[in-house]
Amino acid sequence: MNEAAGSREQLLIRAFVGLADTLVDDYDIIDMLDRLVGYSVELLDADSAGILLADAQRNLRVVASTNEQTEWTELLQLQADEGPCVDCFRSGAPVSVDDLAEASTRWPRFVAALADRESYRSVHALPLRLRGEAIGALNLFHRTPGPLPSADLALGQALADVATIGILQERAIHRGEVLNEQLQTALNNRVIIEQAKGVLAQLGSLSMDQAFNRLRGYARDHNLRLSTVARQVVEADLAADVLEALPAAKR
Amino acid sequence: MADPGRVTRVLQALSTDIPDDRALAERICLACTDGLDIDGAAISLMTASTMRETLFASDATASLLDELQFTLGEGPCIEAATSGRPVLVPDVDDVVETSRWPVYSNAVVEQTDVRAIFALPLQWGTINLGVLDMYRRAPGSLSRVQLGDAMSVADTAALMLLDLRTDPDQDRRDGNRPGAGARAENKPRDRSWGNRTEVHQATGMVVAQLGISASDAFARLRAHAFTEQRLLTHVARDVVGRHLHFTKET
């Protein structure tokens, strides 16, 4: 028990130190959000997590996910139309579904898609809040039904708030930019990353998940922005370098 | 709920029989000068390479603003194109703001009465489709609502240009549309592929399969979907699932 509490404290420290470290330098929003979903899964015992942000037309789009497999991101994207995430985004308040089996009348398509693929049983969506409005949402998926303890909900919301702060902070670093442009740039960078995953998956016979890990590992090991590496993989000849680099140490 | 903004709605309602990208650039620029608090707009191709030309400029000043950048090799549009970020200059007299392109800003102040410049990259992932360059004679930023509209216009315009340039339907592109033909109805084009993860990933895979640019790879995917009469997203899914592989011959 004590050991578990101790290790969670260690994790928390590592997460916030890691995030704070990111926020002081010139960084990539997607890289920061990618770290954040990783920490969310570890800290809140979730099986998967993802972040969706609203574009200028207020449509939700996936920017970060702990699982880069196509079918999983499709499932996340489906939430742009229907599901706990879009409800959370519209209301600006957390939406918890302790058992999705009981939510099939509320979100028939979303629940059916979940049943078809991997059997997640509970979902918690936490808003990225800014001035009383939501700019996106953090989604936590669990394979087991049940509520998230209130301490975990509070921690999840703190992580979602860190995501918002990270987005605002990037704006402060690139002086004169406003939120709209940043989100648009971040969403376009996500498209670049998807294209780069395709290039690496093809050349290295990798899954999309493995391709993303290579991309991220290379960026971190070389202290480069994720979107810069992704662009060079698609446009120039960096793909071979990324594939030849030793897989990054697990972090 | 989702209000795309006034100018974006105008673009989304544009008819589908625009023959080429110059005509499309004209419609986009005029929609912007009509609906946004600006005095002129231009769309130019400004990639890092040598391919630089103006597709349309709403007036001589808008044209000069882009011409100066071609000549001097610096300026907000070139920065927008190479960085992939919007470059907003509420006041060209602000030295701090314009210190990244001093020669260009001097030329603008000397040769024009332009005070504010807003340069938005038109892009789809790594594919650079041009830069939308807007100017105003009075200094100041765009309002929050107008800026949101402008961002969404840039997104929509990029997809429209990409759609037009990679359209495999030659009949439609050449304007030889049969009067009562199946494709003749003037309904909005479906560009939902613009946000589909599998389309982005498949584009990357075809880049690697054929050693071609992302925009050529995307055109190949569309051409395949067109000749096979399948949805682009289904073709993309087959590529990602490794059921479909492009070779140089096919």
Contacts between the chains, C-beta under 8 A, distances in Angstrom:
chain1	res1	chain2	res2	distance
A	55	B	152	7.5
A	55	B	155	7.0
A	56	B	4	7.6
A	56	B	5	7.5
A	56	B	148	5.2
A	56	B	149	7.7
A	56	B	151	4.0
A	56	B	152	3.8
A	56	B	155	6.5
A	57	B	2	5.5
A	57	B	4	4.4
A	57	B	5	7.8
A	57	B	8	6.9
A	57	B	152	5.0
A	57	B	155	7.4
A	58	B	1	6.8
A	58	B	2	4.3
A	58	B	3	7.1
A	58	B	4	8.0
A	59	B	2	6.2
A	59	B	195	7.4
A	61	B	195	6.1
A	62	B	197	7.1
A	70	B	197	6.1
A	70	B	198	5.5
A	70	B	201	6.4
A	70	B	237	7.9
A	70	B	240	5.7
A	73	B	197	5.0
A	74	B	197	6.6
A	74	B	198	7.4
A	77	B	195	7.7
A	77	B	197	6.7
A	90	B	1	7.1
A	174	B	85	7.4
A	176	B	88	6.5
A	176	B	97	7.1
A	177	B	85	7.4
A	177	B	86	7.5
A	177	B	88	7.5
A	178	B	88	8.0
A	178	B	144	7.5
A	178	B	147	6.4
A	180	B	144	7.8
A	180	B	147	5.5
A	180	B	148	5.1
A	180	B	151	4.8
A	181	B	85	6.8
A	181	B	86	4.4
A	181	B	88	7.4
A	181	B	147	7.6
A	181	B	151	6.3
A	184	B	86	7.3
A	184	B	151	4.9
A	184	B	154	7.4
A	184	B	155	6.9
A	185	B	84	6.4
A	185	B	85	5.2
A	185	B	86	7.5
A	188	B	84	6.4
A	188	B	123	5.7
A	188	B	124	7.6
A	188	B	125	6.7
A	189	B	84	7.6
A	191	B	124	6.5
A	191	B	125	3.7
A	191	B	200	5.2
A	192	B	125	4.8
A	192	B	126	5.3
A	194	B	125	7.2
A	194	B	197	5.5
A	194	B	200	3.4
A	194	B	201	5.2
A	194	B	204	6.9
A	195	B	125	4.8
A	195	B	126	5.9
A	195	B	200	5.1
A	195	B	201	7.2
A	195	B	203	5.4
A	195	B	204	3.9
A	195	B	207	7.1
A	195	B	214	5.9
A	196	B	204	6.0
A	197	B	201	5.7
A	197	B	204	6.2
A	198	B	200	6.9
A	198	B	201	4.0
A	198	B	202	6.2
A	198	B	203	6.2
A	198	B	204	2.3
A	198	B	205	4.1
A	198	B	206	7.7
A	198	B	207	7.0
A	198	B	208	7.1
A	198	B	240	7.4
A	199	B	204	4.3
A	199	B	205	7.0
A	199	B	207	5.3
A	199	B	208	4.5
A	200	B	204	7.8
A	200	B	208	7.9
A	201	B	201	7.1
A	201	B	204	7.4
A	201	B	205	6.3
A	201	B	240	7.9
A	202	B	204	7.2
A	202	B	205	4.2
A	202	B	207	7.9
A	202	B	208	3.7
A	202	B	209	5.9
A	203	B	208	4.8
A	208	B	201	6.3
A	208	B	240	7.4
A	231	B	126	5.7
A	234	B	125	7.5
A	234	B	126	4.6
A	234	B	204	6.3
A	234	B	207	6.2
A	234	B	214	5.6
A	235	B	126	5.6
A	235	B	213	7.9
A	235	B	214	7.6
A	239	B	208	7.1
